[in-house]
């Protein structure tokens, strides 16, 4: 019994729309020995890890997993490893609850054991410890049994190490609370370091480290860090300051939290606990605290305040500021009474309001292009990027050519996996992203982001590939662009929360006819006297985009592949909200871009292609965009516009 392969999915994947770990487990001869046929194994496991009895295992009742282990022949050890890896993470302080164990066309005795994780090192450590526990608890006659000493004390020591690992890599409580608040507001986030987190994508990103935000000016933090300088600044405003509470005057210490110029909480320490005193704060003390933090220049600040009673004005009862904290710990303001989770939301909300005021964006338009081999996805991605650039966007692209930012190649090479996506989404110059997603990257590592605006699937050569590409459309929010001429791809619309935009070269496609009749969108290739042209259907409205030969990348209309690519690029741009005129102009000016992409994706002679483009480019530009006469009326009936 051994683990043959380990894969870490850091984003949506074929198993779930959240991070997962997948182990390929070889049971060996234990394939013939499920749990009920391993004498004493289940009892020893429950004695060692009694909380496994809480697992329902799909039966809907506590103890369901233990029942599965005992009934009939029992369950197989891959399934046991899954549950044990989940439970060990919970015991370590990083609770998770989802897992799957599947054979998935593997040789007999091998399984894919997949389970969710919150912290990657803890998830991996839990998998290793789970395997070790199982091998030690096997009957001695089984070859996979580990005979080395292993009792409850040894297990406890191993679990303690996992707990310490979890503590060392989890976000601190303040940062974790802000991340949770961001998730509630649908603000994407990326963990950059232990407690350094990026909120938002691209140009709209902000950073947090505990309660310290990227909006804080360095000089303000420096002043707050120097108590003597802080006191000097505050004294200059006539505010009272002192070093510590004066017990002779009956002073108590208080903490006041100010966010974006407003007091949001006040607390009084009582031994190891804190009492919420926000409602008791006197108005004069409130004004004093707000002025003090504003004077230092902080967006988020903690005010140390001493007074006989926070409910009495410092002007009458006496009171003073002892210091200003630039990164206050939010947990200090929760108090010891109930409702701590609700109170934390009350604290994190104003911080996020400051970072992302109402109506301001946190994310950027994101499109992803995927499909099987030789689908043209790199060219489509480059076309979409060019259209967005022509429309005035600073575009970040990750393709098989590399990562480019605003037209400049930043990292060459095949950059179609999750790490490349992160490079684009972390760049502060980017205000629109185009991400090519390879099937290999999706299979090995998942996606590098948890949602996008538009997802396009160009083709799927097999059912297995279509199943893999389902992940891409499942995370689309606005539109999923699908090849209506590929039944496997068209069927993916059922799995996406986004509205489908179909692409077809067949004007008689029945699926598209019904879709357009139901006010859906589609890009259709239709015939004409001057050759085929791209037509956008928006319900009853028909908008003719371009003749194929007006798009230089189509080699005067001779390249069926690049006609298809242009149709997908137009559909993706439509899904991203790009104006029709910008789409036309982008496709008409894509010649140089297409030449480079075609080197890898077609066998056409580029020299020939460019010479024809140079001769006909100006002529094509002068021709009218719309063809007034049709060779035949389209089967898809609609009202023409434009």
C-alpha positions as CSV (number, residue, x, y, z in Angstrom):
1,X,0.0,0.0,0.0
2,X,1.7,3.2,-1.2
3,X,1.0,6.6,-2.6
4,X,2.3,6.7,-6.3
5,X,1.5,10.3,-7.1
6,X,0.4,13.5,-5.4
7,X,-1.3,16.5,-7.1
8,X,-2.3,19.7,-5.5
9,X,-5.2,21.7,-7.1
10,X,-5.0,25.3,-5.9
11,X,-8.2,26.4,-7.5
12,X,-11.4,24.9,-9.1
13,X,-10.7,21.5,-10.6
14,X,-12.4,18.4,-11.9
15,X,-13.3,17.3,-8.4
16,X,-14.6,20.5,-6.8
17,X,-14.7,24.2,-7.3
18,X,-12.3,24.8,-4.4
19,X,-8.7,23.6,-3.6
20,X,-8.2,19.8,-3.4
21,X,-5.4,17.3,-3.0
22,X,-5.4,14.1,-5.1
23,X,-3.4,11.1,-4.1
24,X,-3.0,8.1,-6.4
25,X,-3.1,5.2,-4.1
26,X,-2.0,1.6,-4.9
27,X,-3.6,-0.8,-2.4
28,X,-1.7,-3.8,-3.8
29,X,-2.9,-7.0,-2.3
30,X,-5.2,-5.0,0.1
31,X,-7.6,-4.6,-2.9
32,X,-8.8,-8.1,-1.9
33,X,-9.2,-7.1,1.8
34,X,-11.8,-4.4,2.6
35,X,-12.2,-3.2,6.1
36,X,-14.6,-5.9,7.4
37,X,-12.1,-8.6,6.3
38,X,-9.3,-7.0,8.3
39,X,-9.7,-8.4,11.9
40,X,-9.8,-5.7,14.5
41,X,-8.8,-2.9,12.1
42,X,-12.0,-0.8,12.5
43,X,-12.0,-1.1,16.3
44,X,-8.3,0.0,16.5
45,X,-9.0,2.9,14.2
46,X,-12.0,4.2,16.2
47,X,-10.1,3.8,19.4
48,X,-7.2,5.9,18.0
49,X,-9.4,8.5,16.2
50,X,-12.8,8.4,17.9
51,X,-14.1,11.6,16.1
52,X,-14.3,9.5,12.9
53,X,-17.6,8.3,14.4
54,X,-19.1,11.8,13.6
55,X,-18.7,11.2,9.8
56,X,-21.9,10.6,8.0
57,X,-20.4,9.4,4.7
58,X,-23.4,10.3,2.6
59,X,-25.8,8.3,4.8
60,X,-27.1,11.4,6.5
61,X,-26.5,10.2,10.0
62,X,-23.6,10.3,12.4
63,X,-21.8,7.0,12.4
64,X,-22.5,6.5,8.7
65,X,-18.8,6.0,7.9
66,X,-18.3,3.5,10.7
67,X,-21.3,1.6,9.5
68,X,-19.8,1.5,6.0
69,X,-16.6,0.0,7.4
70,X,-18.5,-2.8,9.2
71,X,-21.4,-3.8,7.0
72,X,-21.1,-6.6,4.4
73,X,-17.4,-6.7,3.3
74,X,-16.8,-3.2,4.6
75,X,-15.2,-0.4,2.5
76,X,-11.8,-0.2,0.8
77,X,-8.8,1.4,2.4
78,X,-8.7,4.3,-0.1
79,X,-12.0,5.4,1.2
80,X,-10.6,5.1,4.8
81,X,-7.6,7.2,3.8
82,X,-9.9,9.9,2.4
83,X,-11.9,10.2,5.7
84,X,-8.8,10.0,7.9
85,X,-7.0,12.8,5.9
86,X,-10.1,15.0,6.3
87,X,-10.4,14.3,10.0
88,X,-6.8,14.9,10.8
89,X,-7.0,18.3,9.2
90,X,-10.0,19.1,11.4
91,X,-8.1,18.0,14.5
92,X,-5.2,20.2,13.5
93,X,-7.4,23.2,13.4
94,X,-8.1,23.6,9.7
95,X,-11.6,22.1,9.3
96,X,-12.6,20.6,5.9
97,X,-15.3,18.1,5.0
98,X,-15.3,17.1,1.4
99,X,-13.6,14.2,-0.4
100,X,-14.0,11.6,-3.2
101,X,-12.4,8.3,-3.9
102,X,-12.7,7.0,-7.4
103,X,-11.0,4.3,-9.5
104,X,-11.4,6.4,-12.8
105,X,-10.0,3.9,-15.3
106,X,-6.9,3.1,-13.2
107,X,-5.5,-0.4,-13.0
108,X,-7.0,-2.8,-10.4
109,X,-6.1,-1.8,-6.9
110,X,-5.4,1.8,-7.7
111,X,-7.5,4.7,-6.7
112,X,-7.6,8.5,-6.8
113,X,-8.2,9.7,-3.3
114,X,-9.2,13.4,-3.4
115,X,-9.9,15.6,-0.4
116,X,-10.2,19.3,0.3
117,X,-7.7,21.4,2.2
118,X,-7.4,24.9,3.7
119,X,-3.6,25.0,4.1
120,X,-1.6,23.1,1.6
121,X,1.2,21.9,4.0
122,X,-1.4,20.7,6.5
123,X,-3.4,18.9,3.8
124,X,-0.3,17.1,2.5
125,X,0.9,16.3,6.0
126,X,-2.6,14.8,6.9
127,X,-2.4,12.5,3.8
128,X,1.0,11.2,4.9
129,X,-0.1,10.7,8.5
130,X,-3.3,9.0,7.4
131,X,-1.3,6.5,5.4
132,X,1.0,5.9,8.3
133,X,-1.8,5.3,10.7
134,X,-3.5,2.8,8.4
135,X,-0.4,0.8,7.8
136,X,0.3,0.6,11.6
137,X,-3.2,-0.5,12.4
138,X,-3.3,-3.3,9.7
139,X,-3.2,-6.9,11.0
140,X,0.4,-8.1,11.3
141,X,-0.1,-10.8,8.6
142,X,-0.7,-8.2,5.9
143,X,2.4,-7.3,3.9
144,X,1.7,-3.6,4.1
145,X,1.6,-3.6,7.9
146,X,4.2,-1.3,9.5
147,X,5.7,-3.2,12.5
148,X,7.5,-0.2,14.0
149,X,6.3,0.9,17.5
150,X,3.2,3.0,17.3
151,X,0.8,3.6,20.2
152,X,-1.5,6.3,21.3
153,X,1.3,8.4,22.5
154,X,3.1,8.2,19.2
155,X,0.0,9.1,17.3
156,X,-0.6,12.1,19.6
157,X,2.9,13.3,19.0
158,X,2.4,13.1,15.3
159,X,-0.9,14.9,15.5
160,X,0.7,17.6,17.7
161,X,3.3,18.2,15.0
162,X,0.4,18.6,12.5
163,X,-1.3,21.1,14.8
164,X,1.9,23.2,15.1
165,X,2.3,23.1,11.3
166,X,-1.3,24.4,11.0
167,X,-0.6,27.2,13.5
168,X,2.5,28.2,11.6
169,X,0.9,28.6,8.2
170,X,-2.7,29.7,8.9
171,X,-3.7,33.4,8.5
172,X,-3.7,35.4,11.7
173,X,-7.2,36.0,13.1
174,X,-7.4,39.7,11.9
175,X,-6.3,38.9,8.3
176,X,-8.5,35.8,8.2
177,X,-11.5,37.9,9.3
178,X,-10.9,40.4,6.6
179,X,-10.6,37.7,4.0
180,X,-13.8,36.1,5.1
181,X,-15.5,39.5,4.9
182,X,-14.1,40.0,1.4
183,X,-15.5,36.6,0.3
184,X,-19.0,37.6,1.6
185,X,-18.7,40.7,-0.7
186,X,-17.5,38.6,-3.6
187,X,-14.1,40.3,-3.6
188,X,-11.4,38.0,-5.0
189,X,-8.2,37.5,-2.9
190,X,-4.8,36.1,-3.4
191,X,-2.5,35.0,-0.6
192,X,1.0,36.4,-1.2
193,X,2.8,35.4,2.0
194,X,2.1,34.2,5.5
195,X,-0.3,37.1,6.4
196,X,0.0,39.3,3.3
197,X,-3.1,39.2,1.2
198,X,-4.1,40.9,-2.1
199,X,-7.7,41.8,-2.2
200,X,-9.1,42.4,-5.7
201,X,-7.4,41.8,-9.1
202,X,-5.2,43.9,-11.4
203,X,-5.5,47.6,-11.3
204,X,-8.1,47.5,-8.5
205,X,-6.1,45.5,-6.0
206,X,-5.4,46.4,-2.4
207,X,-3.2,44.7,0.2
208,X,-3.8,43.9,3.8
209,X,-1.4,42.6,6.5
210,X,-3.5,42.1,9.6
211,X,-5.3,45.4,9.9
212,X,-2.6,47.3,8.1
213,X,-3.6,48.2,4.6
214,X,-1.8,49.3,1.4
215,X,-3.7,52.6,1.7
216,X,-1.7,53.6,4.7
217,X,1.1,56.2,4.1
218,X,4.5,55.2,5.3
219,X,5.0,58.4,7.2
220,X,1.8,57.8,9.2
221,X,2.9,54.3,10.2
222,X,6.3,55.7,11.2
223,X,4.8,58.4,13.4
224,X,2.5,55.9,15.1
225,X,5.5,53.6,15.7
226,X,7.3,56.5,17.6
227,X,5.4,57.2,20.8
228,X,7.3,60.4,21.5
229,X,6.7,61.8,18.0
230,X,3.0,60.8,18.3
231,X,2.6,62.6,21.5
232,X,4.3,65.7,20.0
233,X,1.9,65.7,17.1
234,X,-1.2,65.3,19.3
235,X,-0.1,67.9,21.8
236,X,0.2,70.3,18.9
237,X,-3.6,69.9,18.5
238,X,-4.3,70.5,22.1
239,X,-5.1,66.8,22.8
240,X,-4.1,65.4,26.2
241,X,-1.4,62.7,26.2
242,X,0.4,60.7,28.9
243,X,2.6,57.6,29.1
244,X,0.5,55.2,31.1
245,X,-2.6,55.0,33.4
246,X,-2.4,57.0,36.7
247,X,-3.7,54.6,39.3
248,X,-3.8,57.4,41.9
249,X,-6.4,59.1,39.8
250,X,-8.4,55.9,39.3
251,X,-7.6,55.7,35.6
252,X,-8.4,52.6,33.5
253,X,-7.0,51.6,30.1
254,X,-9.2,51.5,27.1
255,X,-8.8,50.8,23.4
256,X,-10.7,52.7,20.7
257,X,-10.8,51.5,17.1
258,X,-11.1,54.2,14.4
259,X,-11.6,53.3,10.7
260,X,-11.8,55.8,7.9
261,X,-12.2,58.7,10.4
262,X,-14.9,57.1,12.4
263,X,-14.9,55.2,15.7
264,X,-16.3,51.7,15.2
265,X,-15.5,50.1,18.6
266,X,-14.2,50.6,22.1
267,X,-13.1,48.0,24.6
268,X,-11.9,47.8,28.2
269,X,-9.6,45.1,29.4
270,X,-10.6,43.1,32.5
271,X,-7.9,40.6,33.3
272,X,-7.6,38.3,30.3
273,X,-11.0,39.4,28.9
274,X,-12.2,42.5,27.1
275,X,-15.5,44.3,27.7
276,X,-17.2,46.0,24.8
277,X,-17.7,49.6,25.8
278,X,-18.6,51.0,22.3
279,X,-22.1,52.0,23.4
280,X,-20.7,53.8,26.5
281,X,-18.2,56.0,24.7
282,X,-18.7,59.7,25.5
283,X,-19.1,61.9,22.5
284,X,-16.1,64.1,23.5
285,X,-13.9,61.0,23.8
286,X,-15.2,59.8,20.4
287,X,-14.3,63.1,18.7
288,X,-10.9,63.1,20.4
289,X,-10.1,59.6,19.2
290,X,-11.2,60.4,15.6
291,X,-9.1,63.6,15.5
292,X,-6.0,61.8,16.9
293,X,-6.0,59.1,14.2
294,X,-6.7,61.6,11.5
295,X,-3.8,63.8,12.7
296,X,-1.4,60.9,12.4
297,X,-2.8,60.1,8.9
298,X,-4.0,56.6,9.4
299,X,-7.0,55.0,7.8
300,X,-7.2,52.3,10.5
301,X,-5.8,53.1,13.9
302,X,-6.1,51.9,17.5
303,X,-6.2,54.6,20.2
304,X,-4.8,53.8,23.6
305,X,-6.9,55.9,26.0
306,X,-6.8,56.2,29.8
307,X,-9.7,57.7,31.9
308,X,-11.6,57.1,35.1
309,X,-14.6,56.2,33.0
310,X,-14.9,56.1,29.2
311,X,-18.5,57.2,29.5
312,X,-17.4,60.6,31.0
313,X,-15.8,63.3,28.9
314,X,-12.0,63.6,29.2
315,X,-12.5,67.3,29.6
316,X,-14.4,66.8,32.9
317,X,-13.2,63.6,34.4
318,X,-9.7,63.7,33.0
319,X,-8.2,61.4,30.5
320,X,-5.5,61.2,27.9
321,X,-4.1,59.3,24.9
322,X,-1.2,56.9,25.6
323,X,-0.5,56.0,22.0
324,X,-1.7,55.2,18.5
325,X,-1.4,51.7,17.0
326,X,-1.1,51.5,13.2
327,X,-2.1,47.8,12.9
328,X,-4.6,47.2,15.8
329,X,-5.7,43.6,16.4
330,X,-9.4,43.4,15.7
331,X,-9.9,40.6,18.3
332,X,-9.2,43.1,21.1
333,X,-12.5,44.8,20.4
334,X,-14.8,41.8,20.4
335,X,-15.4,41.6,24.1
336,X,-15.9,38.4,26.0
337,X,-19.7,38.1,25.6
338,X,-21.5,36.2,22.9
339,X,-22.0,37.3,19.3
340,X,-18.3,37.5,18.5
341,X,-18.8,36.5,14.9
342,X,-21.4,39.3,14.4
343,X,-19.1,41.8,16.1
344,X,-16.2,40.9,13.9
345,X,-18.3,41.6,10.9
346,X,-19.1,45.0,12.4
347,X,-15.4,45.7,12.5
348,X,-14.3,44.3,9.1
349,X,-17.1,45.9,7.2
350,X,-15.9,49.5,7.6
351,X,-12.3,48.5,6.6
352,X,-13.5,47.0,3.4
353,X,-15.8,50.0,2.8
354,X,-12.6,52.1,3.1
355,X,-10.7,50.0,0.7
356,X,-13.5,49.5,-1.8
357,X,-16.1,52.3,-1.5
358,X,-19.6,51.5,-2.7
359,X,-19.7,51.3,-6.5
360,X,-15.9,50.9,-6.9
361,X,-14.7,47.7,-8.6
362,X,-12.6,45.1,-6.9
363,X,-12.1,42.8,-9.9
364,X,-11.3,43.1,-13.6
365,X,-13.0,41.6,-16.6
366,X,-11.5,38.1,-17.0
367,X,-12.0,35.7,-19.9
368,X,-10.6,32.2,-20.3
369,X,-10.1,30.3,-23.5
370,X,-9.9,26.5,-23.5
371,X,-10.3,23.5,-25.7
372,X,-8.5,20.4,-26.9
373,X,-5.4,20.1,-29.1
374,X,-5.3,22.2,-32.3
375,X,-8.4,24.1,-31.3
376,X,-6.9,27.5,-32.1
377,X,-7.2,28.7,-28.5
378,X,-3.9,30.6,-28.5
379,X,-5.0,32.6,-31.6
380,X,-8.4,33.2,-30.1
381,X,-6.8,34.5,-26.9
382,X,-4.5,36.8,-28.9
383,X,-7.4,38.1,-31.0
384,X,-9.5,38.8,-27.8
385,X,-6.5,40.6,-26.2
386,X,-6.0,42.7,-29.4
387,X,-9.7,43.6,-29.4
388,X,-9.6,44.7,-25.8
389,X,-6.4,46.6,-26.4
390,X,-7.9,48.5,-29.3
391,X,-10.8,49.3,-27.1
392,X,-8.5,51.0,-24.6
393,X,-7.8,48.4,-22.0
394,X,-4.4,47.5,-20.5
395,X,-4.6,43.8,-21.2
396,X,-2.8,41.0,-19.3
397,X,-2.6,37.8,-21.3
398,X,-1.3,34.3,-20.4
399,X,-1.0,32.0,-23.5
400,X,1.2,29.3,-24.8
401,X,3.4,32.2,-26.1
402,X,4.0,33.6,-22.6
403,X,2.7,36.2,-20.3
404,X,2.3,39.7,-21.8
405,X,1.2,42.9,-20.0
406,X,-0.2,45.8,-22.1
407,X,1.4,44.5,-25.3
408,X,4.9,43.7,-23.8
409,X,6.0,40.1,-23.4
410,X,6.9,39.7,-19.7
411,X,7.5,36.0,-19.4
412,X,8.1,33.8,-22.5
413,X,7.2,30.2,-22.8
414,X,4.1,28.1,-22.3
415,X,2.1,30.0,-19.7
416,X,-1.3,28.3,-19.7
417,X,-1.4,27.0,-16.2
418,X,-2.6,28.5,-12.8
419,X,0.7,30.1,-11.9
420,X,0.7,32.2,-15.1
421,X,-2.8,33.3,-14.4
422,X,-1.7,34.6,-11.0
423,X,1.1,36.6,-12.7
424,X,-1.6,38.4,-14.7
425,X,-4.1,38.9,-11.9
426,X,-1.4,40.3,-9.6
427,X,-0.1,42.9,-12.0
428,X,-1.3,46.4,-10.9
429,X,-1.3,47.7,-14.5
430,X,-3.9,45.3,-15.8
431,X,-7.6,46.2,-16.2
432,X,-8.6,43.2,-18.3
433,X,-7.3,39.6,-18.5
434,X,-7.3,37.0,-21.2
435,X,-6.2,33.6,-19.9
436,X,-5.6,30.6,-22.1
437,X,-6.2,27.4,-20.1
438,X,-4.6,24.2,-21.3
439,X,-6.2,20.9,-20.6
440,X,-2.9,19.6,-19.2
441,X,-2.7,22.5,-16.7
442,X,-6.3,22.0,-15.7
443,X,-5.8,18.3,-15.2
444,X,-2.5,18.7,-13.2
445,X,-3.1,21.8,-11.1
446,X,-6.7,23.1,-11.6
447,X,-7.4,26.8,-12.3
448,X,-5.5,29.6,-10.7
449,X,-8.6,31.7,-10.0
450,X,-12.1,30.9,-8.7
451,X,-14.3,32.8,-11.1
452,X,-14.2,34.6,-14.5
453,X,-16.6,36.7,-16.5
454,X,-16.5,34.7,-19.7
455,X,-15.3,31.2,-20.4
456,X,-15.0,29.8,-23.9
457,X,-14.6,26.2,-24.9
458,X,-13.6,25.6,-28.5
459,X,-13.8,21.9,-28.9
460,X,-13.6,18.6,-27.0
461,X,-12.3,15.5,-28.7
462,X,-13.7,13.0,-26.1
463,X,-16.1,12.7,-23.3
464,X,-13.2,12.7,-20.8
465,X,-12.0,16.0,-22.2
466,X,-15.5,17.5,-22.0
467,X,-15.8,16.4,-18.4
468,X,-12.5,18.1,-17.6
469,X,-13.5,21.3,-19.4
470,X,-16.7,21.4,-17.5
471,X,-14.7,23.1,-14.7
472,X,-14.1,26.1,-16.9
473,X,-17.7,26.8,-17.6
474,X,-18.8,26.1,-14.0
475,X,-16.8,29.2,-12.8
476,X,-18.1,31.6,-15.5
477,X,-20.3,34.4,-14.1
478,X,-21.5,36.3,-17.2
479,X,-21.2,34.2,-20.4
480,X,-20.0,30.9,-21.6
481,X,-19.0,30.8,-25.2
482,X,-19.6,27.3,-26.6
483,X,-19.0,25.6,-30.0
484,X,-22.6,24.6,-31.0
485,X,-21.3,22.4,-33.7
486,X,-19.6,20.1,-31.1
487,X,-22.3,18.3,-29.2
488,X,-20.0,17.6,-26.2
489,X,-19.2,21.2,-25.9
490,X,-22.7,22.5,-26.5
491,X,-23.9,20.2,-23.6
492,X,-21.7,22.1,-21.2
493,X,-24.2,24.9,-21.1
494,X,-26.2,22.8,-18.6
495,X,-23.4,23.0,-16.1
496,X,-22.7,26.8,-16.2
497,X,-24.5,29.5,-14.2
498,X,-23.6,31.9,-17.1
499,X,-25.6,32.7,-20.2
500,X,-24.5,30.7,-23.2
501,X,-23.3,32.4,-26.4
502,X,-23.1,29.8,-29.1
503,X,-20.8,29.8,-32.1
504,X,-21.8,27.9,-35.2
505,X,-20.7,27.6,-38.9
506,X,-24.1,26.0,-39.6
507,X,-27.0,28.4,-40.2
508,X,-29.3,25.4,-39.8
509,X,-28.1,24.4,-36.3
510,X,-31.3,23.6,-34.5
511,X,-29.8,24.3,-31.0
512,X,-28.8,27.8,-32.1
513,X,-32.2,28.4,-33.7
514,X,-34.0,27.6,-30.5
515,X,-31.5,29.6,-28.4
516,X,-31.9,32.7,-30.6
517,X,-35.6,32.3,-30.6
518,X,-35.5,32.4,-26.8
519,X,-33.6,35.8,-27.0
520,X,-30.2,34.2,-26.6
521,X,-27.0,35.3,-28.3
522,X,-25.0,33.5,-31.0
523,X,-22.3,34.3,-33.6
524,X,-23.1,32.6,-36.9
525,X,-21.2,32.2,-40.1
526,X,-23.5,33.0,-43.0
527,X,-23.0,33.0,-46.8
528,X,-23.0,36.0,-49.0
529,X,-22.2,37.1,-52.6
530,X,-18.8,38.4,-51.4
531,X,-18.1,35.3,-49.3
532,X,-19.0,34.3,-45.7
533,X,-19.6,36.8,-43.0
534,X,-19.8,36.9,-39.2
535,X,-23.2,37.7,-37.9
536,X,-24.2,38.4,-34.3
537,X,-27.6,37.3,-33.2
538,X,-29.0,38.9,-30.0
539,X,-32.5,37.4,-29.8
540,X,-34.5,39.0,-32.6
541,X,-31.8,41.4,-33.4
542,X,-29.2,40.6,-36.1
543,X,-26.0,42.5,-36.4
544,X,-23.6,41.8,-39.2
545,X,-20.1,42.1,-38.0
546,X,-17.5,41.6,-40.9
547,X,-17.0,39.6,-44.0
548,X,-14.5,36.9,-43.4
549,X,-12.1,38.3,-46.0
550,X,-12.1,41.7,-44.2
551,X,-10.3,39.9,-41.3
552,X,-6.6,39.7,-42.4
553,X,-6.0,36.6,-40.2
554,X,-8.4,34.6,-42.4
555,X,-6.0,35.0,-45.4
556,X,-8.6,36.6,-47.7
557,X,-11.2,34.2,-46.3
558,X,-9.2,31.1,-47.2
559,X,-8.4,30.0,-43.7
560,X,-11.4,28.2,-42.2
561,X,-9.6,27.8,-38.9
562,X,-9.0,31.5,-38.5
563,X,-12.5,32.3,-39.5
564,X,-13.6,30.0,-36.7
565,X,-11.1,31.6,-34.4
566,X,-12.4,35.1,-35.2
567,X,-16.0,34.0,-34.5
568,X,-15.0,32.8,-31.1
569,X,-13.0,36.0,-30.4
570,X,-16.0,38.1,-31.4
571,X,-18.3,36.0,-29.1
572,X,-15.9,36.3,-26.1
573,X,-15.6,40.1,-26.6
574,X,-19.4,40.4,-26.8
575,X,-19.6,38.5,-23.5
576,X,-17.1,40.9,-22.0
577,X,-19.2,43.8,-23.0
578,X,-17.0,45.2,-25.8
579,X,-18.8,47.5,-28.2
580,X,-19.5,46.0,-31.7
581,X,-17.5,48.8,-33.4
582,X,-14.4,47.9,-31.3
583,X,-14.8,44.3,-32.1
584,X,-14.8,45.0,-35.8
585,X,-11.8,47.3,-35.6
586,X,-9.9,44.7,-33.5
587,X,-10.5,41.9,-36.0
588,X,-9.6,44.2,-38.9
589,X,-6.2,45.2,-37.4
590,X,-5.1,41.8,-36.2
591,X,-2.8,40.9,-39.1
592,X,0.6,41.1,-37.4
593,X,-0.7,39.3,-34.3
594,X,-2.2,36.4,-36.3
595,X,1.0,35.8,-38.3
596,X,2.9,34.9,-35.2
597,X,0.2,32.7,-33.7
598,X,-0.3,30.9,-37.0
599,X,3.3,29.7,-37.0
600,X,2.4,27.2,-34.3
601,X,-1.2,26.5,-35.2
602,X,-1.4,26.2,-39.0
603,X,0.8,24.9,-41.9
604,X,0.0,27.9,-44.2
605,X,2.9,29.7,-45.7
606,X,3.1,33.0,-43.7
607,X,5.1,34.9,-46.4
608,X,2.3,34.2,-48.9
609,X,-0.3,35.2,-46.3
610,X,1.3,38.5,-45.5
611,X,1.8,39.5,-49.1
612,X,-1.9,39.0,-49.8
613,X,-2.8,40.9,-46.7
614,X,-0.6,43.9,-47.7
615,X,-2.3,44.0,-51.1
616,X,-5.9,43.7,-49.9
617,X,-5.9,45.3,-46.5
618,X,-6.6,48.9,-47.7
619,X,-9.2,47.6,-50.1
620,X,-11.0,45.6,-47.5
621,X,-11.1,48.6,-45.1
622,X,-12.8,50.7,-47.8
623,X,-15.6,48.2,-48.4
624,X,-18.9,48.6,-46.4
625,X,-19.1,46.5,-43.3
626,X,-22.5,45.1,-44.1
627,X,-23.5,43.0,-47.2
628,X,-26.8,44.4,-48.6
629,X,-27.6,41.3,-50.6
630,X,-27.8,37.7,-49.4
631,X,-27.2,34.6,-51.5
632,X,-29.9,33.0,-49.4
633,X,-31.9,34.1,-46.4
634,X,-30.6,32.6,-43.1
635,X,-32.5,29.9,-41.5
636,X,-32.2,31.7,-38.2
637,X,-34.8,34.4,-38.6
638,X,-34.2,37.7,-36.9
639,X,-34.6,41.4,-37.3
640,X,-31.5,43.1,-38.8
641,X,-30.0,46.1,-37.1
642,X,-27.2,48.5,-38.1
